[in-house]
Amino acid sequence: MASWTMVGDKWSLASALEQLAAGEGPYGIDTERASGFRYSNRAFLVQVFRRGSGTFIFDPTKLDSMLPLAELINPEEWILHSADQDLPSLAELGLKPDRLFDTELASRLLGFERVGLGAVTERLLDIQLAKAHSAVDWSTRPLPIEWLEYAALDVIVLPDLRDAVYRELEASDKVQIAHEEFEAVRTKPPKPVNDEPWRKLSGGNKLRGPRQLAVARELWNARDRLAREKDVAPGRLVPDASLIAAVAANPRSKGELAKLETFRGRASRTELNRWWNAILAGKTTRNVPGPRPRDPDAIPHHRSWEQKAPEAAVRLAAARAGVEAEAESQNMPLENLITPSLVRRVAWNPPSPPTPENIAARLAELGARPWQIARVAPIISAAFVDLG
């Protein structure tokens, strides 16, 4: 069994900080969330390991603030596996790294076929990690000992895994590009707030006409308010499919809605008045939504180019062949060498003339990293020039 210490009050927090300060080297960090159970994606546990200090499991629900931890562990390097999954919930707690090493992202750059923590740990450290509790409800209190054991083991391996991954990066001459990628993840701005989140309803593409959209919007908003109030994942109350089914059925009374077999979910009947009132609001509102707003920067789907824009389709095929060959030679997935959507945008609207410098400038405008630009700009330029 792993040795770990639970931190859930000011006294255990002070002791943990003292012990972590006495350790050495980077910090292995992980979080456990209750995705699919609770309304938000916040962290219900934060695990921290440092050599010479041990493993500490912080319970943010019982601590007044996590800022003392943040002040201690910066500016040391933080090691995370799939950092983009954990950084948002850590940021909510005031925990933002000054330096980052992402063992999952590094594994992708190295071309590993399986990049989950268990697979990479077994490959490089010959250690098998159990994943039995990866999808449990981490908001549960008290937490079972076996869950806490699982949470502790995930961070204990991170410093050794970081060192093993780093050696692989050195051997592949990919240390610099890895650090550029880590920095891009670390500094990535949060997603902008969606003004119309209801449009993301799964199956919403089946809705027809502004009135159906209005009913869907009101049902989504009613569910969201209830989910927020109860701190429950919305889909656990009434799934998206049930909301879409209710819109399509167009019930003419609360009784008809109650009899609708496709309207399911644990709150589908206990909150029947709520759903019926939302349907009525959608049926009677004058504020009906229009079509989904078009992104002014959007380009046509590339599958239609051959018919609608054959020259762009030829450019895309040539560019893609070149970057795919480069990705294979670099032994990394294409999406890590260069985001495919960036290649499509350059092929759709190439600079004139398509010199390596102009292609590089265009890729930089689109957000490509310097190392990516250095590798693919000459390839795309040559592909376009060869087409004449």
N, C-alpha and C positions, 0 to 999 in steps of 0.2 A: 504493500500500500504506500501511496505517496504521503509525505508529511506536509501539512498545510495548516494555516491559522486563519480563522474566521475573524473579520473586522466589521463590527457593527455598532460601535459606540466610541465616544471620544477617547476613552482610555486605551482600547485596543488599537485605535487609529494612531495614537501617539507612539505606542510601542512598535507598531508596524513601520511607521516612518523612520523611527530610530534604527531599526534593524535593516531596512532597505538602504538607508544612508551608509551603513557600515559595509555593505556589499561592494562588489566591483563589476564593472562592465555594463553592457546594455541591459535593458529590461524586456523580458518577454511579457506580452500583454494580450489578453483576450477578453471578450465579453460574452455574456449569455443573455439573450433576449427572449421575449415571449411572443414572437411573431406568429400570427394566426390565432392567438389567444387573447391578447390585449389590444386596445385601440391603437396605441402608438408602437413604434419600434425601439423604445427606450431600453437601456441596459438595466437588468435586474441584478446582475453580478458583474464585477470587474476583477479579473484575476491578474496578479502581477508576480513574476518570478525574477529574482536576480541572484547570480552566483554569490555564494557566501552569505546570503540573507535568508533564503528559503522562499516559500510560496505563500502568498496572502490573497485571500478571497474577500474583496470588499463588497458590502451590501449597501448600495446607494439608497435603498428605501429606508435604512435605519440611521444614515449619517446625515448631519446637517449640511455638509459641504464636502466635495471631493477636491476642492482647490488646494488644500495642503499637500495632497498627493501630486497634483499637477506641478506645483512649485518645486517639489523635490526631484521628480524624475526628468524634468527638462534641465539642461540641454542634452542629456544623454540620449543615445539612440534607442528608439522603441522598435521592438521586433513584433510584427503581427503577421498572421497568415491570412491572406485575402483582406488586406487593410480597408479596402473600400466598403466592406461590409460592416466593419466595426467603428470606423472613424466618425460617422455621423452621430451614433449614440454616445460615443466618448465625448464628442464636442458638446453635446447637450449637458454634460456634467462638468464642462470647463476643462476637459482634458484634450489638449491639442499638441501634437508632437512638434518639436523643433527639427528632429531628424528621424527618418523612417527607414526600416529595412523590411520589405515584404517578401517572405519566403515563398508564398504562392505565386506572386507575379514573377519572381526570379525563376521559379521552376518553369513557367511558361516560356520565358526568354531562352531557357536552356533546352526547350523542345521536349520536356517530359510529357509523355502521353497522359499520365494520371497525375494531377496536381493537388488533390485533396491532402489535408494535413496527414492523415493516416498513411496514404500511399507514398508521399515524399519522405516521411519519417521512416517508413519501412525500407524504402530504397536506399537512403543515405545513412541511416543510423542503425538499421536492422532492428528496429523496435516496432512492435505492433501496438497500436492504440485502439481501444474499444470505442465504438461510436454508438453504443446502445441508447444513450440519452441525449442525442443531438437535437431531437425534435420535441422535447418535453416542454411543459409549461413552467418556465423558470420564474414566473411570478408566484409560484406556490410557496407558501410559508406554513410550517417549517419545511426546509428542503431536506429530502432524504440524504443520508450519508453517502450512498453510492452515487448520487448525482454530483455531490460536491467533490467526490474522489475523481470522477470523470472530468469535472471542470478544472481541477488542479493539474491533472496529467497533461492537459492541452498546452499549458504554458511552461511546464518544467522542461520540455524538450526543445523549446524555441531557441535558446542561446546556442546549444550544440548544433541544432539544425541550421541556424544562421551561418555558423562557421563552415559547416559542410557545404552548404549552398554557395558560400562565397568562394570556396576553393574551386568549385565547378565553374563559377563565373570567371575566375582568373584563368583557368585552363582553357576556357572558350573565348577569352579576350572580350568579355561582355560586362566587365565591372562598370565601366563608365555609362554604358547605355542603361544598365540596371539602375544606377543612381539617378539618371535623368527620368526614368519611369517612376521611381519611388517619389521623386520630388513632384512629378505631375500629379500623382495620387494625393500626396500630402497637401498640395496647394489648390486642389480642384475646388472651385466654388460650389456652394450648395445649389441644388436645382431650384430654379425660380418657382414661385408659388403658382400653381395652376388655377386660373380664374374660373374654370369650368371642369372641376374634377369628375363630375357626374358623367361626362362624355367618355370616360374610360370604362364604363360599365361593360363587362364581358358580354358579348352578344349584342351590343348596342348598334352594330351595323345592320341588324335586322329591322330596326325601327324605321317607320315610314311616316313622313309628314311632321310638321311642327307641333301638332297636338300630341302625338305620341311622344315626341321629344320632351314636351312640357310635363307630361305625366311621369316619364322616367326621371326627369330632373327632380320633381317633387318627392317621388318615392326615395330616390337616392338621398336627398337632403334630410328627409324624415328618418331614414335609417342611420345616417351619419350622426344626427343629433342624439339619437338613442344610444348609439355605440359609444359616443364620447361621454355621455352621461353615466353609462354603466361601465366604462373602461373595458369594452369587449370588442374584439375584432368584428367589423361589420358583417362579414360573411358568415359568422357564427350565429347571427341573429336571423337574417334572411339572406340566402345566397343571391348573387347577381342573377342567376338563371331564373329564380323565382320572381324577381322584380320585372325582368323582361317578359316573363310569362303573364304576369298581371297586366302589363301594358298591352300586350298583344290580345289578351282575352277581352279587354274593354268591358269589365263588369258594370252592370247598370244599377247594382245595389250592393250594400255591404254583405247581404246574404249570398249573392252570387260570388263575391270574392271569397267568402268563407268556404263555399263548395268547390272552389277551383283546386283540383288535385295537384296541379303543377305549381301552386303557390305554397311552398314548403319552407321549413325553418323553425327553429325553436321559439321564435317570437312571432311567427306568422299568424297565430290565432290569439295569443295572449295580448298582442298589441294591435288587434284587428281595427279598432277605431282609428288608431294612428295612420295605418296604411290607407284606410278608406278616405280619411280626411285629406291625405296627400293626393289620392287619385282625384277627388273632387276639386282640389286646388289646381291640379294640372289640367283638368277638363274645362275649368271656368276662367283661368287667368287670361288676361290680355297680353301679358308679358311672355309671349311664346318665343322659344329660341329659334334662330335661323340655322342654316347649314353650318357645319363645323368650319370655323374661320381658317382660311388658307394661310399657310406660312409663306410670307413674301419671298423667302429665300429657297423655297422648296423647288425641286426639279422633278420632272416626270420619272415614274418608276422605270428603272433601267430595262426591264423586260419588254417595255413598249418601244424602246429606241429603234429596234431593227425596222419596225414599220413606220414610225413617226419621225425618227431622226437617224437615218442609216449611217451618216458620217460619224456622228457621235458614238454609235454602236461599234463601228470599226475601230475608232480611237480607244474605246474602253477595252475591247478585246485585246488589242495590242499591248496596252499599258498593263492590263491584268496579267497577261502571259509573262511579261517581264518581271513584275513584282512577285508573282507566284514562284518563279524560278529563283529569285533572290531569297525569298523566305525559305525555300527548300535548302538552298546553299547555306543559309544562316542557321538552319535547324531550329526554326521557331514558327509558330502559327502566323499565317498571313496577317491576322488582325492585330498582332503585336508588332509586326514590322511596320504596318501602316493601316490605319482604319480604312476599310474598303469604301466607305461613303466618301472619303476625301478623294480617292482615286476617281470615283464616279463624278464628283463635282468638277475636278480638273478636266476630265474627258468631255464633260458636257459643255464647259465654257473655258477652253484652254486660252492661255495668254498668247499674244502674238508679238513677236515670233516665239515659238515654244522652246526657247533656249533653256539649258539647265538652270541658269540664274533666274529666269522668269518663272519657271515651274517651281523653283525653290521658294520664291517670294509668295507665290500663290498658296503653296502648302503651308507656309508660315502663317499667312492670313487665316487659314482654315484651322489652325491650332496644332499642326504637326510639330513634334519635338525636333530639335536640331539633329540628333543622330538619325532619326527617320528620314529627314529631308536629305541629309548627306548621302544616304544609301539609295533612295528611290528617285530623287529628282533627275539625276542623269539617266536613269533607266526609262522613266516616262518620257523625257525629252527625246531620247534616241528612238523610242517607239513611235512618237508622233512625227519626227523628222523622216523616218524611214517610209512613212505613209505618203510623204510628199505634200 
